[in-house]
Amino acid sequence: RLTAAAFFGNLAALVLIVLVAQSMGLLLGVAFMNPKTAQTVASIIMLGFMLVGGYFVRGIPAWVSWVRYLSFVYWGFNLLLKIQFAGATYYSCGGSGLGAQTD
């Protein structure tokens, strides 16, 4: 959307996501005194959060789907989607499952 509210909403959401990611990095840096261990654990946690966050993979197995609620990537991505597509109207294009968006 091309509005000032959407722009500043996106900006605020991105700043919030970056601050949460930085806070998680600081937490892991304090929890593990060995930098290699902290980097390994951070890589594993971030990879898991990104996979269950909904940006790369939509259909995750039920036994691991609860992890998405711990992921800040999930919440940040959903916030950005709500800011971008709020108020849009969608029309059905038949039975194909695709829809056309109008503003």
C-alpha positions in Angstrom: 0.0 0.0 0.0 1.2 3.5 -0.8 0.2 5.3 2.4 2.2 7.0 5.1 0.6 4.8 7.7 1.7 1.6 5.9 5.2 2.9 5.4 5.7 3.8 9.1 4.0 0.6 10.2 6.4 -1.4 8.1 9.3 0.6 9.4 8.2 0.1 13.0 7.7 -3.6 12.5 11.1 -4.1 10.9 12.8 -2.1 13.7 11.0 -4.3 16.2 12.0 -7.5 14.5 15.6 -6.4 14.3 15.6 -5.5 18.0 14.2 -8.8 19.0 16.8 -10.7 16.9 19.6 -8.6 18.4 18.2 -9.3 21.9 18.2 -13.0 21.2 21.8 -12.8 20.0 22.8 -10.9 23.2 21.0 -13.5 25.3 22.9 -16.4 23.6 26.2 -14.5 23.9 25.7 -14.2 27.7 24.4 -17.8 28.1 27.4 -19.4 26.3 30.8 -17.9 27.0 32.5 -19.8 24.2 31.9 -17.8 20.9 31.9 -20.9 18.7 29.3 -22.6 20.9 27.2 -19.5 20.9 27.4 -19.1 17.2 26.5 -22.8 16.6 23.5 -22.6 19.0 22.3 -19.3 17.4 22.6 -20.8 13.9 20.5 -23.8 14.9 17.8 -21.7 16.7 17.6 -19.1 13.9 17.3 -21.9 11.2 14.6 -23.5 13.2 12.7 -20.2 13.7 13.0 -19.3 10.1 11.7 -22.7 8.9 8.7 -22.7 11.2 8.0 -19.0 10.8 5.9 -19.4 7.7 8.0 -17.4 5.2 9.8 -20.4 3.5 7.6 -23.3 4.4 3.8 -23.2 4.9 2.9 -26.8 5.6 5.0 -28.0 8.6 4.3 -31.3 10.4 1.9 -31.2 13.4 4.5 -32.5 15.8 6.7 -29.4 15.3 4.1 -26.8 14.5 4.0 -25.6 18.1 7.5 -24.1 17.7 6.1 -21.4 15.4 4.5 -19.7 18.4 8.0 -19.3 20.0 9.4 -17.8 16.8 9.7 -14.1 16.5 10.0 -14.6 12.7 6.4 -16.0 12.7 5.0 -13.0 14.6 7.0 -10.4 12.6 6.0 -11.9 9.3 2.4 -12.0 10.2 2.6 -8.4 11.4 4.1 -7.3 8.1 1.3 -9.3 6.2 -1.4 -7.6 8.2 0.1 -4.1 7.6 0.4 -4.8 3.8 -2.9 -6.5 3.1 -5.2 -4.8 5.6 -8.4 -3.6 3.9 -7.8 -5.4 0.5 -10.7 -7.0 -1.2 -10.2 -10.4 -3.0 -12.4 -11.8 -5.7 -12.6 -15.5 -6.6 -11.3 -16.5 -10.1 -13.2 -19.8 -10.2 -12.1 -23.0 -8.6 -8.4 -22.5 -9.1 -7.8 -21.3 -5.6 -6.2 -18.1 -6.9 -7.7 -14.7 -6.4 -7.3 -11.2 -7.8 -6.6 -8.4 -5.3 -8.1 -5.0 -5.7 -7.4 -2.0 -3.5 
